[in-house]
Each structure stands twice: as structure tokens, then as C-alpha cells.
Amino acid sequence: MVRMDPCTTVLHGHELSYLDSGEGPAVLFIHGILGSQRQWAHLVDKMDDDHRVVVPDLFGHGDSAKPTGDYSLSAHAATMRDLLDHLGIERVTLVGHSLGGGIAMQFYYLFPERVDRLVLVSSGGLGREVSPLLRSATLPGAEQVLSLVASGPVLSRVEALGRGLTKVGWRPGADISAIWRGFTSLGDHESRRAFLSTTRAVIDIGGQSISAHDHLESVLPIPVLIVWGSKDRMIPAWHALKAQHSVPECQVELFEGAGHFPHLEDPDRFATVVRDFISHGPRVDEGPPPAAAGA
């Protein structure tokens, strides 16, 4: 894995952490709920030989600030636009995972002239269905429950259990490892508040509350790649197939046996798929942008 120190800039009065490496056409990677730039860092050295790779921590996540305020898709998209302005980047390929896919689509809706391609990885906004775990974050009292289950004593017991299981041969998969790292980041009040605000901006008790399906055909002016794991238990893989039915021209790559984090399950294949997709010629500029989406 590449080892490099994140950069920090101040946007909207708050510090934003990001990686910036390489030269060439720019690719902006956007993580999902409870994610961070760490989930993409292993891809930097696979792409920065001929691309400029930018990997931020969204506000409310990772090493970026966790202010009280707006955690909507539009707010995140505007922050990504301001980061690109700060870096002097005019146009990008957007790669968004889960919530990050919704942010990527919202970015294109707001700033279509700045997007060359979209890569949506296990993306929100393509169907109502979502894990009950995320829906539970919209319930009253979720803050109090999180403060208990994410407390030091509880996390220590679970970690001890995990160490015991590894001694008898159990190895956590990519999904469990990524979700556990995200969950352990909720030990402080600011992180829990940001997580709940972000989740409630795109999910209600019935599932995802924002959808792009009525507007998928308007994505056609730019190339779109959808990547999904066949065993995704957070957002079902058939959302990708439904999107392909609505937009036949989009490219769909199904990672057989992978879960919600196909880019962590098989990073070599993921990097190859993304590089091949980016190399497929210039974007098309005609046509309207898509409507907002996310989860």
C-alpha cells in the first residue's frame, strides 16, 4: 500500500483532509458513510503513475472536521467542488462508493461541465432498499444507543472476541473489516452526530429517501460505470441490474462473491476496470445532467 501523508486545507471554515498524488487526468474518489480516505489509499499507487488521484475525507469522517451543520448530498458535493477549485482541477472522473455514489451524481447534477465520467460503486440512490442497520440510525434514541455500543468497554470486548476467533483460523472479510473500522470511529459525540446527520439526510425508516431512477436516462451524456459485489448485504446488487435496464448504455461490472466493498475485496481487478473505463475516449457534452441521488 502507498504510504503518504494527507494534506489539509480549510474549506467553509473547517479543516478537510485529503490525499493528492500523481499527474495527468484527475480522478476524485469519494468514500461512503463511516468510510474514509483509507478505503481508497491502496488504489493510489495503482493509478497515480498516469493520473492525478485525489482522495478526501468527507466532512464528518476520518481526519476531516466534524462540524455541526449541513450533511446533505448538495453540501458534500459543494465541498468537493471547492476542494477541486483549491487544487486548480477543472474536470474529473468521479468514483463514488455507497453514499459517495450519491454525492458523485449530485456533483454532476450541480456541476456537469466539470465531470468527464462517473464510476458508481455499490451506490446509493438506485433503489429504496438498504440495510436495516442503516435504517435504524433514523430511529429516536439512536444517539444514546450508539454512545453505549461504541463505548470503549464494549469495543474492547468485541476486539478481544475477534482476536480469539483469529487464533482458531477465522479471518474477517473486507466488509466486516471496513464496517468495524468505521464503527470504531464513533467513540466521540461529534463523530456520532455527523454520522447520524449524514445518514438521516439520505435514509428514513423505510429505506433510501432519495432516488435517481426517474432521471437515469439523462446520465447518458457522459460514460457511466457501475461496480457492485454480488453478495452485497448493505445495498442489494440487483440495483445495478435495474440501473442497467434503465440506462442500457452504462457499463456494469459485477464482482462475484464480493460484498459492499468490491474495491477492497479485489483491488487489482477494480483498478484495472476503472483504468480501462477511463481510457475509453472523451466525454460527450450534450444533454441535461441527472437528478440528485444518494444513500
URBEL-V290435 format. One record per residue. N is the residue number from 1. SS is DSSP state (alpha for helix, beta for strand, coil for the rest). PSI is psi in degrees with one decimal (999 if undefined). OMEGA is omega as a letter, one per 40 degrees, with the letter a starting at -180 (NA if undefined). Layout:
N;SS;PSI;OMEGA + N;SS;PSI;OMEGA
//
This chain:
1;coil;141.7;i + 2;coil;141.4;i + 3;coil;113.9;i + 4;coil;151.0;a + 5;coil;134.8;i + 6;coil;154.1;i + 7;beta;165.1;i + 8;beta;136.4;i + 9;beta;165.5;i + 10;beta;118.7;i + 11;beta;133.1;i + 12;coil;29.7;i + 13;coil;7.6;a + 14;beta;149.5;a + 15;beta;133.3;i + 16;beta;128.7;i + 17;beta;141.7;a + 18;beta;155.9;i + 19;beta;145.0;i + 20;beta;112.5;a + 21;beta;143.3;i + 22;coil;174.5;i + 23;coil;150.2;a + 24;coil;-163.7;i + 25;beta;136.8;a + 26;beta;140.1;i + 27;beta;123.3;a + 28;beta;117.8;i + 29;beta;129.1;a + 30;beta;118.1;a + 31;coil;176.4;a + 32;coil;-170.3;i + 33;coil;135.4;a + 34;coil;10.2;i + 35;coil;-174.4;i + 36;coil;176.6;i + 37;coil;-20.8;i + 38;alpha;-30.2;a + 39;alpha;-16.3;i + 40;alpha;-13.2;a + 41;alpha;-34.2;a + 42;alpha;-13.7;i + 43;alpha;-14.3;a + 44;alpha;-49.0;a + 45;alpha;-7.0;i + 46;alpha;-11.1;a + 47;alpha;-19.3;a + 48;coil;4.6;i + 49;coil;-28.7;i + 50;coil;16.3;i + 51;beta;153.0;i + 52;beta;117.6;a + 53;beta;122.1;a + 54;beta;125.7;a + 55;beta;96.5;a + 56;beta;159.2;i + 57;coil;120.8;i + 58;coil;153.4;i + 59;coil;137.5;a + 60;coil;0.8;a + 61;coil;155.6;i + 62;coil;-133.6;a + 63;coil;1.6;i + 64;coil;163.4;a + 65;coil;156.8;a + 66;coil;66.7;a + 67;coil;162.4;i + 68;coil;132.7;a + 69;coil;-150.9;a + 70;coil;118.8;i + 71;coil;28.0;i + 72;coil;166.8;i + 73;alpha;-41.4;a + 74;alpha;-39.0;i + 75;alpha;-44.4;i + 76;alpha;-41.7;i + 77;alpha;-41.3;i + 78;alpha;-37.6;i + 79;alpha;-41.1;i + 80;alpha;-39.7;i + 81;alpha;-44.1;a + 82;alpha;-34.2;i + 83;alpha;-44.2;i + 84;alpha;-39.4;i + 85;alpha;-43.9;i + 86;alpha;-35.8;a + 87;alpha;-3.1;a + 88;coil;28.8;a + 89;coil;124.2;a + 90;coil;-42.7;a + 91;coil;149.4;a + 92;beta;161.5;i + 93;beta;129.3;a + 94;beta;128.6;i + 95;beta;110.7;a + 96;beta;131.0;i + 97;beta;129.2;i + 98;coil;-117.5;i + 99;alpha;-38.6;a + 100;alpha;-28.5;i + 101;alpha;-40.4;i + 102;alpha;-41.1;i + 103;alpha;-40.9;i + 104;alpha;-44.4;i + 105;alpha;-38.2;i + 106;alpha;-38.6;i + 107;alpha;-46.1;i + 108;alpha;-36.6;i + 109;alpha;-41.2;a + 110;alpha;-35.2;a + 111;coil;59.5;a + 112;alpha;-29.1;a + 113;alpha;-8.5;a + 114;alpha;4.4;a + 115;beta;126.6;i + 116;beta;-42.5;a + 117;beta;160.0;i + 118;beta;133.0;i + 119;beta;115.8;a + 120;beta;117.8;a + 121;beta;114.8;a + 122;coil;50.7;a + 123;coil;145.4;i + 124;coil;166.6;i + 125;coil;3.8;a + 126;coil;14.4;i + 127;coil;161.3;a + 128;coil;-31.3;a + 129;coil;138.7;i + 130;coil;159.2;a + 131;coil;139.1;i + 132;alpha;-27.2;i + 133;alpha;-43.3;i + 134;alpha;-36.3;i + 135;alpha;-32.6;a + 136;alpha;-21.4;i + 137;alpha;-13.2;i + 138;alpha;-5.4;a + 139;coil;150.5;i + 140;coil;141.4;i + 141;coil;2.2;a + 142;alpha;-35.5;i + 143;alpha;-45.0;a + 144;alpha;-40.5;i + 145;alpha;-44.2;i + 146;alpha;-40.5;a + 147;alpha;-28.1;i + 148;alpha;-53.1;a + 149;alpha;-21.5;i + 150;coil;13.3;i + 151;coil;159.4;a + 152;alpha;-49.9;a + 153;alpha;-41.4;a + 154;alpha;-45.1;i + 155;alpha;-37.5;i + 156;alpha;-40.8;i + 157;alpha;-42.3;a + 158;alpha;-41.2;i + 159;alpha;-40.3;i + 160;alpha;-40.9;i + 161;alpha;-43.8;i + 162;alpha;-41.0;i + 163;alpha;-38.2;i + 164;alpha;-40.0;a + 165;alpha;-35.7;i + 166;alpha;-28.5;i + 167;alpha;-22.2;i + 168;coil;17.3;i + 169;coil;-4.5;a + 170;coil;136.5;i + 171;coil;121.8;i + 172;coil;141.6;i + 173;coil;-179.9;a + 174;alpha;-40.6;a + 175;alpha;-49.6;a + 176;alpha;-43.3;a + 177;alpha;-45.4;a + 178;alpha;-43.1;a + 179;alpha;-39.0;i + 180;alpha;-44.1;i + 181;alpha;-40.9;i + 182;alpha;-42.0;a + 183;alpha;-38.7;a + 184;alpha;-11.2;i + 185;alpha;-1.8;a + 186;alpha;24.4;a + 187;coil;-16.5;a + 188;coil;157.9;a + 189;alpha;-39.5;a + 190;alpha;-40.9;i + 191;alpha;-40.5;i + 192;alpha;-41.4;i + 193;alpha;-43.3;i + 194;alpha;-40.9;i + 195;alpha;-47.2;a + 196;alpha;-39.9;i + 197;alpha;-41.3;i + 198;alpha;-46.1;a + 199;alpha;-45.6;a + 200;alpha;-14.4;i + 201;alpha;-20.6;a + 202;alpha;-6.0;a + 203;beta;140.6;i + 204;beta;-174.6;a + 205;coil;-23.3;i + 206;coil;-11.4;a + 207;beta;-154.8;a + 208;beta;133.4;a + 209;coil;-4.7;a + 210;beta;133.2;a + 211;coil;146.1;i + 212;coil;-0.1;a + 213;alpha;-32.7;a + 214;alpha;-10.2;a + 215;alpha;12.6;a + 216;alpha;-32.6;a + 217;alpha;-27.2;a + 218;alpha;-1.4;i + 219;alpha;-16.4;a + 220;alpha;-30.9;a + 221;alpha;-18.5;i + 222;coil;154.8;i + 223;beta;140.3;a + 224;beta;130.6;i + 225;beta;131.2;i + 226;beta;124.9;i + 227;beta;134.2;a + 228;beta;152.6;i + 229;beta;137.3;a + 230;coil;-21.1;a + 231;coil;35.4;i + 232;coil;120.2;i + 233;coil;-3.0;i + 234;coil;-49.7;i + 235;coil;121.4;a + 236;coil;144.1;a + 237;coil;-23.9;a + 238;alpha;-12.2;i + 239;alpha;-36.5;i + 240;alpha;-42.5;a + 241;alpha;-35.3;i + 242;alpha;-39.7;i + 243;alpha;-39.5;i + 244;alpha;-33.9;i + 245;alpha;-38.5;i + 246;alpha;-34.2;a + 247;coil;80.5;a + 248;coil;-26.1;a + 249;coil;-13.6;a + 250;coil;153.7;i + 251;beta;131.5;i + 252;beta;129.0;i + 253;beta;114.7;i + 254;beta;122.3;i + 255;beta;102.8;a + 256;coil;128.1;i + 257;coil;-12.1;a + 258;coil;158.4;i + 259;coil;-135.9;a + 260;coil;-11.1;a + 261;coil;66.0;a + 262;alpha;-27.6;i + 263;alpha;-20.2;i + 264;alpha;-31.7;a + 265;alpha;-42.8;a + 266;coil;73.2;a + 267;alpha;-32.3;a + 268;alpha;-47.0;i + 269;alpha;-41.8;a + 270;alpha;-46.3;a + 271;alpha;-40.6;i + 272;alpha;-44.6;a + 273;alpha;-44.3;a + 274;alpha;-43.5;i + 275;alpha;-43.2;i + 276;alpha;-40.3;a + 277;alpha;-42.9;a + 278;alpha;-30.3;a + 279;coil;-0.2;a + 280;coil;48.6;i + 281;coil;179.4;a + 282;coil;159.3;i + 283;coil;162.9;i + 284;coil;133.5;a + 285;coil;-6.8;a + 286;coil;153.3;i + 287;coil;160.0;a + 288;coil;158.6;i + 289;coil;166.0;i + 290;coil;163.9;i + 291;coil;166.4;a + 292;coil;151.3;i + 293;coil;157.3;i + 294;beta;160.3;i + 295;coil;999;NA
//
